[in-house]
Amino acid sequence: MQFPSPSSRTLNLTWLLLMGLSIGSMISGGAGPGAEGSLGWPRVALLLALTQFKAHQILTVYLNLRASTRSWRLTLNLLIAAISLLTLLAYIVTDGLR
């Protein structure tokens, strides 16, 4: 069975989107000179949401997951969401221990 590959235009636009999301992650994460201290859970949640969307784009476009079955797409997206949620919960718990 043949699955259509994404066009080069789609790949390039997705790459631009991923670069924009990476810059957004750097800004919301406070990257730069003099960046110190805790980010706070809302900023960490934003970072994880951006990361989750980036992972979704990579799976959908570059790994062509849109051509797979719905169960594969759902399973992988749920795993990404679970990892993000567990990371956020771990951050909230350990930040509260300080």
Secondary structure, 3 states (H helix, E strand, C coil): CCCCCCCHHHHHHHHHHHHHHHHHHHHHCCCCCCCCCCCCHHHHHHHHHHHHHHHHHHHHHHCCHHHCCHHHHHHHHHHHHHHHHHHHHHHHHHHHCC
